[in-house]
Amino acid sequence: MNPTAGVIRTPDQRIRVFISSTLKELAPERRVSRAAVERLHLAPVMFELGARPHPPRELYRAYLEQSDVFVGIYGESYGWVAPGEEVSGLEDEYVLAAALPKLIYIRESSTPRQERLNQLLDRVRDDDGASFKYFSTPQELRKLIEADLATLLAERFDQSRVVVEAAAVPDAGVVVAPAIPAPLTGLIGRDREVARVEQLLARESVRMVTLLGPGGIGKSRLATAVAARASARGGQEVVFVDLTAVQDAALVPNAIAQAAGVLDTGDEAVFEKLKAALRTRTMLLVVDNFEQVLAAAPSLTTLLTVAPGLKFLVTSRTLLRVSGENAVEVGPLELPRVEAPAPLDQPTAAL
């Protein structure tokens, strides 16, 4: 439960945007960044706007703890490293903002960047929680920040409307993760199929399992049960991707990225961002209703190639026909066994 759910907020409560950069080198950029944030009626959090009775490092760390979004602006300088410290305030701010959504802007210049700044930017490019763009002028930067903040806030608002509370799975006695649809009924008569799928996924050599069968046979319900049990065991992320509303195979990476929490911001293609994000994660990706986007099947194989900790559980009416696919046919439920009635000439025991 959210510990702040019962807090009554004051009318002036605004989203706080922390702006990180070297001060003198990027003074014009800091001015336009502040203007962009205020134009959206958000609160800019900047070192120069605060009181100074505290040491600089103590001040910006306190500011970061209260911020909601991190905006990093980088030029050519790595910044000053204080005595007794190993990194500059610029890098320290970036590291401390690990849990925040990060919008990064890099100024194009013919002047070589300092080597330690280049190392920091390499980390930024590998950070799946950050988007980054290049800019040439302060005016261009202002437009980028305004547009990206507006997009980020819209995405967060959309996500807040589809939060699913955890629910119990009656047949397994486990808790369904928020990303997994909560079933309305218990799963009856599929114990054998659940065990078979789990045994396949437990094998190191098996990276993709396809639940195969006609519409309405129960593939999605079976996949949900397997996902719920995997989530309850722990040891890996479990993400559920519903492709019911996706008709264009080119949009499958977008759907997977959204479900996996990968931001679709910046100039880089979403599939490239997705590959970078999944490369070091241990995850079971459950992809439902794949039959209408079969042309996207090779993209799943590509993700398996770059992400050694990734496995797929796919439901489809037809085979994906890609390397490494292990198909499990889902048939109709078996009818319960009924004992043969006693012969008419044989009396039954009295009750």
LUMSE-987514 format. One record per atom (N, C-alpha, C): residue in one letter; z, y, x. Coordinates in steps of 0.05 Angstrom, whole numbers, padded with zeros to 5 digits, always signed. Atoms other than C-alpha are relative to their C-alpha. Layout:
BEGIN
AZYX;...
This chain:
BEGIN
M+00000-00024+00017;M+00000+00000+00000;M+00000+00025+00017;N+00001-00025-00015;N-00015+00070+00024;N+00026+00014-00002;P-00026-00013+00001;P+00051+00102+00044;P+00000+00028-00010;T+00002-00028+00009;T+00026+00171+00025;T-00010+00002-00028;A+00012+00000+00027;A+00002+00150-00044;A+00015+00017-00019;G-00016-00015+00018;G+00060+00184-00078;G+00005+00028+00008;V-00004-00027-00010;V+00057+00248-00038;V-00016+00020-00017;I+00014-00021+00014;I+00039+00311-00078;I-00009+00020+00021;R+00011-00018-00020;R-00008+00352-00035;R-00001+00029-00010;T+00002-00028+00007;T-00008+00427-00034;T-00030+00008-00004;P+00027-00007+00005;P-00071+00463-00058;P-00017+00007+00024;D+00015-00008-00024;D-00090+00486+00012;D-00005-00023+00020;Q+00005+00023-00017;Q-00093+00415+00040;Q-00030-00004+00006;R+00028+00003-00007;R-00159+00408+00078;R-00003-00020+00022;I+00007+00019-00022;I-00193+00358+00123;I-00001+00015+00026;R-00002-00013-00026;R-00179+00375+00195;R-00020-00012+00020;V+00021+00009-00019;V-00235+00372+00246;V+00007+00009+00028;F-00007-00007-00028;F-00214+00369+00319;F-00025+00004+00017;I+00023-00007-00016;I-00264+00402+00365;I+00007-00002+00030;S-00006+00005-00028;S-00264+00377+00437;S-00023+00008+00018;S+00020-00007-00020;S-00302+00407+00496;S+00014+00015+00022;T-00010-00018-00020;T-00292+00445+00560;T+00000+00028-00012;L-00003-00026+00014;L-00270+00516+00542;L-00020+00021+00009;K+00017-00022-00009;K-00307+00567+00585;K-00029-00008+00000;E+00027+00009-00003;E-00369+00526+00597;E-00015+00000-00027;L+00012+00003+00026;L-00382+00515+00523;L+00012+00019-00021;A-00012-00020+00018;A-00351+00578+00493;A-00019+00007-00024;P+00017-00006+00024;P-00413+00596+00450;P-00002-00024-00019;E+00001+00024+00017;E-00417+00524+00425;E+00026-00003-00016;R-00025+00002+00014;R-00344+00526+00406;R+00001+00019-00024;R+00000-00020+00022;R-00354+00589+00365;R-00017-00009-00023;V+00017+00008+00022;V-00412+00561+00325;V+00011-00026-00013;S-00012+00024+00012;S-00375+00495+00315;S+00022+00007-00019;R-00021-00010+00019;R-00316+00532+00285;R-00013+00011-00025;A+00014-00011+00024;A-00364+00569+00239;A-00011-00022-00018;A+00011+00022+00016;A-00397+00504+00217;A+00022-00014-00016;V-00023+00014+00014;V-00330+00472+00200;V+00010+00017-00023;E-00010-00018+00021;E-00306+00533+00162;E-00020+00004-00023;R+00021-00003+00021;R-00372+00538+00125;R+00003-00022-00021;L-00004+00023+00018;L-00356+00470+00094;L+00028+00001-00012;H-00027-00004+00010;H-00286+00496+00077;H+00019-00022+00010;L-00017+00018-00014;L-00254+00448+00126;L+00017+00016+00020;A-00018-00014-00018;A-00200+00465+00177;A-00007-00007+00029;P+00005+00006-00029;P-00222+00471+00251;P+00026-00002+00015;V-00023+00003-00017;V-00170+00446+00300;V-00009+00004+00028;M+00010-00007-00027;M-00180+00480+00367;M+00023+00010+00017;F-00022-00007-00019;F-00137+00491+00428;F+00006+00030+00000;E-00004-00029-00002;E-00148+00566+00429;E+00011+00013-00025;L-00010-00011+00025;L-00126+00574+00357;L+00030-00004-00003;G-00028+00008+00003;G-00055+00547+00369;G+00019+00018+00015;A-00021-00014-00015;A+00010+00576+00393;A+00003-00013+00027;R+00000+00010-00028;R+00024+00568+00467;R+00028-00005+00012;P-00026+00006-00013;P+00099+00551+00476;P+00001-00028+00011;H+00000+00028-00010;H+00078+00479+00493;H-00020-00004+00022;P+00020+00006-00021;P+00042+00450+00553;P-00026-00009-00014;P+00026+00006+00012;P-00033+00441+00540;P-00003-00029-00010;R+00003+00028+00007;R-00032+00365+00540;R+00017-00007-00024;E-00017+00006+00023;E+00026+00362+00492;E-00011+00013-00026;L+00011-00014+00023;L-00009+00412+00446;L-00023-00015-00012;Y+00024+00013+00012;Y-00076+00377+00439;Y+00006-00028-00010;R-00007+00027+00010;R-00043+00309+00431;R+00012+00002-00027;A-00012-00005+00026;A-00002+00336+00374;A-00021+00007-00021;Y+00022-00008+00018;Y-00064+00367+00343;Y-00017-00025-00008;L+00017+00024+00006;L-00103+00301+00348;L+00014-00018-00020;E-00015+00017+00018;E-00048+00263+00312;E-00003+00009-00029;Q+00002-00011+00027;Q-00058+00309+00252;Q-00028+00003-00010;S+00028-00005+00007;S-00134+00309+00252;S-00013-00024-00014;D+00014+00020+00016;D-00183+00271+00208;D-00027-00008+00011;V+00026+00005-00011;V-00249+00277+00245;V+00000+00012+00028;F+00002-00009-00027;F-00265+00284+00319;F-00029+00009+00006;V+00026-00010-00009;V-00323+00328+00343;V+00001+00005+00030;G+00001-00003-00029;G-00339+00322+00417;G-00026+00014+00009;I+00023-00015-00009;I-00386+00372+00451;I+00001-00001+00031;Y+00001+00004-00029;Y-00408+00358+00523;Y-00024+00014+00013;G+00021-00013-00015;G-00447+00398+00574;G-00005-00013+00026;E+00004+00012-00027;E-00447+00386+00649;E+00026-00005+00014;S-00025+00002-00014;S-00374+00391+00668;S+00019-00021-00012;Y-00019+00020+00009;Y-00322+00335+00664;Y+00026+00013-00007;G-00026-00014+00006;G-00265+00385+00661;G+00021-00004+00021;W-00021+00000-00020;W-00202+00396+00700;W+00019-00024-00003;V-00019+00022+00000;V-00157+00338+00720;V+00027+00011+00010;A-00026-00012-00007;A-00084+00361+00719;A+00014-00017+00022;P-00014+00015-00021;P-00039+00342+00778;P+00017-00023-00013;G-00014+00023+00010;G-00010+00273+00767;G-00014-00016-00022;E+00015+00013+00021;E-00063+00254+00716;E-00025-00013+00012;E+00024+00014-00010;E-00122+00206+00725;E-00025+00009-00014;V+00024-00008+00015;V-00169+00235+00672;V+00004+00030-00008;S-00001-00028+00009;S-00187+00305+00649;S+00009+00000-00030;G-00007-00003+00028;G-00163+00332+00582;G-00023-00008-00018;L+00024+00006+00016;L-00235+00323+00557;L-00001-00030-00006;E+00001+00029+00004;E-00233+00247+00568;E+00025-00009-00015;D-00024+00008+00014;D-00161+00241+00545;D-00002+00005-00030;E+00004-00005+00029;E-00179+00273+00478;E-00017-00021-00012;Y+00018+00021+00010;Y-00236+00224+00469;Y+00015-00026-00004;V-00015+00026+00001;V-00191+00164+00484;V+00020+00000-00023;L-00021-00001+00021;L-00136+00188+00437;L-00012+00001-00028;A+00013-00002+00026;A-00186+00197+00381;A-00013-00027-00008;A+00013+00026+00005;A-00203+00122+00380;A-00001-00007-00029;A-00001+00009+00028;A-00182+00113+00307;A-00015+00019-00018;L+00013-00020+00017;L-00220+00175+00282;L-00030-00005-00001;P+00029-00001-00001;P-00293+00179+00260;P-00008+00022+00020;K+00007-00018-00022;K-00328+00213+00319;K-00029+00009-00002;L+00027-00011-00001;L-00388+00259+00319;L-00003+00013+00028;I+00003-00009-00028;I-00413+00271+00390;I-00026+00015+00004;Y+00024-00017-00004;Y-00462+00325+00413;Y-00002+00006+00030;I+00005-00002-00029;I-00492+00327+00483;I-00021+00021+00005;R+00019-00022-00005;R-00525+00391+00509;R-00021-00009+00020;E+00021+00006-00018;E-00593+00380+00540;E-00001+00022+00021;S+00000-00020-00021;S-00598+00414+00608;S-00014-00012+00024;S+00013+00009-00025;S-00636+00411+00673;S+00021-00002+00023;T-00021+00002-00020;T-00570+00417+00711;T+00013-00027-00001;P-00012+00027+00000;P-00542+00349+00733;P+00029+00001-00010;R-00028+00002+00010;R-00478+00328+00698;R+00017-00012+00022;Q-00018+00012-00019;Q-00417+00311+00738;Q+00003-00030-00005;E+00001+00029+00002;E-00412+00237+00752;E+00021-00012-00019;R-00020+00011+00018;R-00347+00226+00714;R-00007+00006-00029;L+00009-00005+00028;L-00377+00259+00653;L-00021-00020-00008;N+00020+00021+00006;N-00436+00211+00658;N+00013-00026-00007;Q-00014+00024+00007;Q-00387+00154+00658;Q+00013+00001-00027;L-00012-00004+00027;L-00352+00182+00597;L-00022-00003-00022;L+00022+00002+00019;L-00419+00189+00561;L-00010-00028-00003;D+00007+00028+00003;D-00435+00117+00576;D+00018-00014-00019;R-00019+00012+00019;R-00372+00098+00539;R-00006+00009-00028;V+00007-00010+00027;V-00393+00142+00481;V-00023-00015-00012;R+00024+00014+00010;R-00460+00108+00475;R+00006-00029-00008;D-00008+00027+00007;D-00426+00040+00472;D+00021-00002-00022;D-00021-00001+00021;D-00376+00062+00419;D-00013-00001-00027;D+00012+00003+00026;D-00397+00035+00352;D+00013+00017-00022;G-00013-00018+00019;G-00348+00083+00318;G-00008+00028+00003;A+00008-00027-00006;A-00384+00144+00344;A-00030+00003-00004;S+00028-00006+00000;S-00451+00176+00330;S-00004+00022+00021;F+00004-00022-00019;F-00483+00221+00383;F-00029+00010-00003;K+00026-00013+00001;K-00540+00270+00384;K-00002+00020+00023;Y+00005-00020-00020;Y-00571+00318+00434;Y-00008+00026-00013;F+00007-00026+00011;F-00579+00393+00423;F-00008+00018+00023;S+00009-00018-00020;S-00610+00451+00460;S+00014+00027-00001;T-00012-00026+00004;T-00580+00515+00431;T+00024-00001-00018;P-00023-00001+00018;P-00515+00535+00397;P-00009+00000-00029;Q+00009-00001+00027;Q-00555+00550+00334;Q-00008-00028-00011;E+00007+00027+00008;E-00583+00479+00333;E+00025-00017-00004;L-00025+00014+00002;L-00513+00452+00345;L+00014+00005-00027;R-00014-00007+00025;R-00485+00489+00285;R-00013-00015-00024;K+00014+00014+00022;K-00538+00459+00239;K+00006-00029+00000;L-00006+00029-00002;L-00525+00389+00265;L+00028-00006-00009;I-00028+00005+00008;I-00450+00394+00256;I+00003+00002-00030;E-00002-00004+00029;E-00456+00421+00185;E-00012-00025-00015;A+00013+00022+00013;A-00505+00366+00165;A+00015-00026+00004;D-00013+00026-00006;D-00468+00309+00199;D+00028-00002-00014;L-00025+00000+00014;L-00400+00329+00171;L-00003-00005-00030;A+00005+00004+00029;A-00428+00333+00101;A-00008-00029-00006;T+00008+00028+00004;T-00460+00264+00109;T+00024-00018+00003;L-00024+00017-00005;L-00396+00234+00138;L+00019+00001-00024;L-00018-00003+00022;L-00354+00261+00081;L-00011-00014-00025;A+00012+00014+00023;A-00403+00235+00029;A+00003-00030+00003;E-00003+00029-00005;E-00401+00165+00061;E+00029-00008-00005;R-00028+00007+00004;R-00325+00165+00061;R+00007+00001-00029;F-00006-00002+00029;F-00323+00187-00012;F-00011-00024-00014;D+00012+00023+00012;D-00371+00131-00031;D+00017-00025+00005;Q-00016+00023-00007;Q-00328+00080+00006;Q+00026-00001-00016;S-00025-00001+00014;S-00265+00103-00029;S-00003-00008-00029;R+00004+00007+00028;R-00296+00088-00097;R-00003-00030-00004;V+00005+00028+00003;V-00309+00015-00082;V+00021-00017+00014;V-00022+00015-00012;V-00242-00006-00052;V+00009-00022-00020;V-00008+00022+00017;V-00224-00075-00079;V+00027-00010+00009;E-00027+00009-00007;E-00151-00095-00082;E-00001-00030+00007;A-00001+00029-00007;A-00133-00162-00050;A+00009-00016-00025;A-00007+00017+00023;A-00128-00218-00101;A+00003-00029+00009;A-00005+00028-00008;A-00104-00290-00098;A-00022-00018-00010;V+00020+00020+00008;V-00152-00349-00099;V+00016-00024-00012;P-00017+00020+00013;P-00121-00398-00150;P-00003-00028+00013;D+00003+00028-00009;D-00151-00462-00120;D+00009-00004+00028;A-00007+00003-00028;A-00134-00448-00048;A+00027+00011+00008;G-00026-00012-00006;G-00070-00408-00052;G-00001+00019+00023;V+00002-00019-00022;V-00096-00357-00003;V-00007+00027-00012;V+00005-00027+00009;V-00108-00282-00006;V-00028+00008+00009;V+00026-00009-00006;V-00178-00254-00009;V+00001+00027+00013;A+00001-00026-00014;A-00193-00198+00040;A-00014+00020-00017;P+00012-00020+00017;P-00214-00131+00009;P-00031-00001+00000;A+00029+00000-00001;A-00286-00141+00032;A-00013-00024-00014;I+00010+00024+00013;I-00292-00208-00005;I+00004+00003-00030;P-00003-00002+00029;P-00305-00208-00081;P+00023-00019-00009;A-00022+00016+00011;A-00244-00233-00119;A-00011-00016-00024;P+00010+00016+00022;P-00264-00292-00163;P+00017+00002-00025;L-00014-00002+00026;L-00247-00290-00237;L+00012-00027-00008;T-00010+00027+00007;T-00235-00366-00241;T+00005-00016+00025;G-00005+00018-00022;G-00211-00422-00196;G-00025-00016+00006;L+00023+00016-00008;L-00261-00465-00158;L+00007-00029-00005;I-00006+00027+00008;I-00262-00534-00189;I-00024-00019+00008;G+00020+00020-00005;G-00300-00595-00164;G-00017+00005+00024;R+00017-00006-00023;R-00326-00565-00099;R+00015-00005+00026;D-00016+00004-00024;D-00273-00590-00050;D-00017-00013+00022;R+00016+00014-00020;R-00324-00636-00015;R-00019+00020+00014;E+00019-00020-00011;E-00375-00579-00006;E+00015+00020+00018;V-00016-00019-00016;V-00321-00531+00019;V+00006-00012+00027;A-00007+00013-00025;A-00298-00581+00071;A-00024-00004+00018;R+00024+00004-00017;R-00369-00596+00094;R-00008+00026+00013;V+00009-00026-00012;V-00386-00522+00104;V+00020+00009+00021;E-00020-00008-00020;E-00320-00509+00140;E-00003-00017+00026;Q+00004+00017-00023;Q-00333-00568+00186;Q-00024+00008+00017;L+00024-00009-00014;L-00402-00543+00203;L+00006+00026+00015;L-00006-00025-00012;L-00378-00472+00217;L+00020-00002+00023;A-00020+00004-00021;A-00322-00499+00261;A-00013-00010+00026;R+00013+00010-00024;R-00373-00529+00309;R-00011+00024+00016;E+00009-00022-00017;E-00388-00484+00368;E-00030+00002+00000;S+00030-00001-00001;S-00462-00503+00366;S-00013+00010-00026;V+00011-00009+00026;V-00470-00482+00293;V+00006+00029-00004;R-00002-00029+00003;R-00483-00408+00284;R-00008+00010-00028;M+00010-00009+00026;M-00517-00405+00216;M-00001-00024-00019;V+00000+00020+00021;V-00505-00445+00152;V-00012+00013-00025;T+00012-00011+00024;T-00549-00434+00091;T+00007-00018-00024;L-00006+00014+00025;L-00523-00455+00022;L-00025+00002-00017;L+00026+00001+00012;L-00586-00477-00013;L+00001-00011-00028;G+00000+00011+00027;G-00598-00486-00088;G-00012+00020-00019;P+00012-00018+00020;P-00628-00457-00152;P+00020+00020-00010;G-00018-00021+00010;G-00600-00396-00186;G+00020-00011-00020;G-00020+00008+00019;G-00535-00405-00223;G+00014-00026+00007;I-00012+00026-00007;I-00516-00470-00187;I+00028+00003+00011;G-00027-00004-00011;G-00454-00439-00155;G+00002+00006+00029;K+00000-00006-00029;K-00475-00419-00085;K+00018+00023+00007;S-00016-00023-00006;S-00442-00351-00087;S+00030-00006-00003;R-00028+00007+00004;R-00377-00379-00114;R+00010-00017+00023;L-00007+00017-00023;L-00376-00432-00059;L+00003+00017+00025;A-00001-00017-00024;A-00391-00380-00005;A+00025+00018-00001;T-00024-00016+00002;T-00335-00336-00032;T+00026-00015+00007;A-00023+00017-00006;A-00285-00393-00028;A+00002-00005+00030;V-00001+00005-00029;V-00304-00410+00043;V+00008+00026+00015;A-00007-00025-00013;A-00300-00336+00062;A+00030+00006-00003;A-00028-00005+00004;A-00231-00329+00031;A+00018-00017+00017;R-00016+00018-00017;R-00204-00389+00067;R-00002+00007+00029;A+00004-00009-00028;A-00233-00365+00133;A+00016+00025+00006;S-00016-00025-00003;S-00201-00297+00123;S+00030-00006+00001;A-00028+00006+00000;A-00134-00328+00108;A+00009-00013+00026;R-00007+00013-00025;R-00136-00370+00171;R+00003+00020+00023;G-00001-00020-00022;G-00148-00309+00214;G-00016-00008+00024;G+00014+00006-00024;G-00176-00307+00283;G-00029+00011+00002;Q+00027-00012+00000;Q-00241-00273+00262;Q-00002+00019-00024;E+00006-00017+00023;E-00267-00218+00217;E-00017-00016-00019;V+00017+00012+00020;V-00297-00240+00152;V-00012+00023-00017;V+00013-00022+00014;V-00348-00193+00120;V-00020-00012-00020;F+00018+00009+00021;F-00384-00204+00054;F-00021+00020-00006;V+00022-00018+00005;V-00453-00174+00043;V-00015-00010-00024;D+00015+00008+00024;D-00483-00176-00027;D-00027+00014-00001;L+00027-00011-00001;L-00558-00167-00026;L-00014+00001-00028;T+00011+00001+00027;T-00567-00169-00102;T-00018+00024-00005;A+00015-00024+00006;A-00591-00097-00105;A-00020+00008+00022;V+00018-00006-00022;V-00632-00100-00040;V-00026-00015-00005;Q+00026+00013+00004;Q-00706-00114-00052;Q-00019+00003+00024;D+00017-00005-00023;D-00735-00087+00013;D+00013-00013+00025;A-00011+00014-00023;A-00725-00132+00074;A+00007+00019+00022;A-00006-00019-00021;A-00725-00071+00119;A+00027+00013-00003;L-00026-00013+00005;L-00660-00048+00087;L+00023-00020+00004;V-00022+00020-00004;V-00621-00112+00102;V+00019+00009+00023;P-00019-00009-00021;P-00593-00085+00169;P+00018+00023-00010;N-00017-00022+00011;N-00569-00023+00131;N+00023-00011-00017;A-00021+00012+00017;A-00532-00066+00081;A+00021-00014+00017;I-00019+00014-00018;I-00500-00108+00136;I+00017+00021+00015;A-00015-00021-00014;A-00481-00045+00175;A+00021+00013-00018;Q-00019-00013+00018;Q-00448-00013+00115;Q+00024-00018-00006;A-00022+00019+00006;A-00408-00076+00099;A+00018-00003+00025;A-00015+00005-00024;A-00387-00083+00172;A+00013+00026+00011;G-00013-00025-00008;G-00365-00010+00177;G-00014+00015+00023;V+00015-00013-00022;V-00420+00013+00225;V-00013+00025-00012;L+00010-00025+00011;L-00437+00086+00214;L-00030+00003+00005;D+00029-00004-00002;D-00510+00101+00200;D-00005+00030+00005;T+00004-00028-00008;T-00510+00169+00236;T-00011+00001+00028;G+00012-00003-00026;G-00545+00195+00297;G-00030-00006-00001;D+00029+00004-00002;D-00617+00189+00320;D-00008-00030+00004;E+00007+00028-00006;E-00613+00115+00339;E-00004-00016-00026;A+00005+00016+00024;A-00641+00064+00290;A+00025-00016-00007;V-00025+00013+00009;V-00587+00030+00248;V+00002-00028+00011;F-00001+00027-00011;F-00607-00039+00273;F+00010-00001+00029;E-00010-00001-00028;E-00594-00018+00345;E+00030+00006+00000;K-00028-00005+00002;K-00527+00010+00325;K+00015-00025-00009;L-00012+00025+00009;L-00512-00055+00289;L+00003-00020+00022;K-00001+00019-00023;K-00529-00097+00350;K+00022+00007+00019;A-00021-00009-00019;A-00484-00055+00394;A+00028-00004-00011;A-00026+00003+00012;A-00427-00058+00344;A+00010-00029-00001;L-00008+00027+00004;L-00428-00133+00334;L+00002-00016+00027;R+00002+00014-00026;R-00438-00151+00408;R+00027-00012+00009;T-00026+00009-00011;T-00364-00158+00423;T+00019-00009-00022;R-00017+00007+00022;R-00337-00177+00354;R-00002-00029-00007;T-00001+00027+00010;T-00316-00245+00328;T+00000+00001-00030;M+00004-00005+00028;M-00341-00248+00257;M-00015-00022-00014;L+00016+00016+00019;L-00364-00291+00199;L-00013+00019-00020;L+00015-00017+00019;L-00418-00253+00161;L-00011-00018-00023;V+00008+00015+00023;V-00427-00281+00091;V-00021+00018-00014;V+00022-00016+00012;V-00495-00257+00064;V-00010-00014-00025;D+00006+00012+00026;D-00507-00270-00010;D-00027+00009-00011;N+00026-00006+00013;N-00574-00274-00047;N-00022+00009+00019;F+00019-00007-00021;F-00621-00275+00013;F-00029-00006-00008;E+00027+00009+00006;E-00681-00306-00023;E-00020+00022-00006;Q+00019-00022+00006;Q-00710-00238-00043;Q-00008+00017+00024;V+00006-00016-00024;V-00712-00211+00028;V-00004-00019+00024;L+00004+00020-00020;L-00735-00272+00068;L-00013+00011+00025;A+00013-00012-00024;A-00777-00228+00114;A+00020+00011+00020;A-00021-00010-00019;A-00711-00203+00144;A+00014-00022+00015;A-00014+00022-00014;A-00690-00272+00168;A-00001+00002+00030;P-00001-00002-00030;P-00712-00260+00241;P+00021+00020+00010;S-00020-00019-00008;S-00664-00201+00243;S+00027-00013+00003;L-00025+00014-00003;L-00606-00249+00232;L+00001-00016+00026;T+00002+00014-00026;T-00630-00291+00291;T+00004+00018+00023;T-00004-00020-00022;T-00633-00229+00334;T+00029+00007+00003;L-00029-00007-00001;L-00561-00211+00316;L+00016-00023+00013;L-00013+00023-00012;L-00539-00282+00334;L-00004-00001+00030;T+00007+00001-00028;T-00573-00275+00401;T+00017+00020+00016;V-00014-00021-00015;V-00538-00210+00421;V+00030-00001-00005;A-00029+00001+00006;A-00470-00226+00389;A+00010-00028+00001;P-00008+00028-00003;P-00441-00292+00415;P+00024-00007-00018;G-00023+00006+00017;G-00379-00286+00370;G-00007+00002-00030;L+00009-00004+00027;L-00421-00279+00306;L-00010-00027-00012;K+00011+00022+00014;K-00435-00333+00254;K-00008+00010-00028;F+00010-00008+00026;F-00473-00329+00188;F+00004-00023-00020;L+00000+00018+00023;L-00460-00363+00121;L-00017+00014-00021;V+00020-00013+00017;V-00521-00347+00077;V-00004-00017-00025;T+00008+00014+00024;T-00536-00364+00005;T-00029+00008-00007;S+00028-00005+00005;S-00609-00371-00015;S-00012-00022-00017;R+00014+00020+00016;R-00655-00406-00064;R-00020-00016+00016;T+00019+00013-00018;T-00702-00424-00007;T+00010+00002+00028;L-00008+00000-00028;L-00695-00440+00066;L-00009+00026+00014;L+00008-00024-00015;L-00696-00381+00115;L-00021-00007+00021;R+00019+00010-00020;R-00737-00424+00164;R+00001+00016+00026;V-00004-00012-00026;V-00708-00394+00227;V+00014-00020+00018;S-00013+00018-00019;S-00683-00427+00290;S+00030+00000-00003;G-00029+00002+00002;G-00612-00453+00286;G+00011-00002-00028;E-00009+00002+00028;E-00609-00457+00210;E+00010-00028-00007;N-00011+00026+00009;N-00565-00512+00181;N+00003+00002-00030;A+00000-00003+00029;A-00578-00522+00107;A+00019-00020-00013;V-00018+00017+00017;V-00527-00549+00057;V-00009+00004-00029;E+00009-00001+00027;E-00556-00565-00011;E+00023+00000-00019;V-00021-00002+00020;V-00512-00544-00069;V-00011-00011-00026;G+00009+00012+00025;G-00521-00590-00128;G+00018+00007-00023;P-00016-00004+00023;P-00494-00589-00198;P+00027-00014+00002;L-00026+00012+00000;L-00421-00606-00209;L-00002-00028-00012;E-00001+00027+00011;E-00408-00680-00220;E+00017-00001-00026;L-00016+00003+00025;L-00384-00700-00290;L+00025-00016+00006;P-00024+00015-00005;P-00313-00725-00292;P-00003-00029-00008;R+00002+00029+00006;R-00305-00801-00293;R+00017-00006-00025;V-00013+00007+00026;V-00287-00828-00362;V+00004-00030+00000;E-00006+00029+00001;E-00252-00895-00369;E-00014-00012-00024;A+00013+00013+00022;A-00290-00945-00412;A+00019-00007-00022;P-00018+00006+00022;P-00260-00954-00481;P+00006-00030-00002;A-00007+00028+00003;A-00224-01019-00497;A-00017-00013-00022;P+00015+00014+00021;P-00263-01071-00537;P+00013+00002-00027;L-00011-00004+00026;L-00255-01064-00611;L+00018-00023-00009;D-00017+00023+00008;D-00225-01134-00617;D+00025-00002+00016;Q-00024+00001-00018;Q-00172-01118-00564;Q+00019+00022-00009;P-00018-00021+00010;P-00113-01081-00593;P+00011+00017+00022;T-00012-00017-00020;T-00086-01022-00556;T+00030-00001-00003;A-00030+00001+00000;A-00013-01016-00537;A+00010+00021-00020;A-00012-00018+00019;A+00030-00984-00589;A+00013+00023+00015;L-00011-00023-00013;L+00052-00914-00573;L+00031+00001-00006;
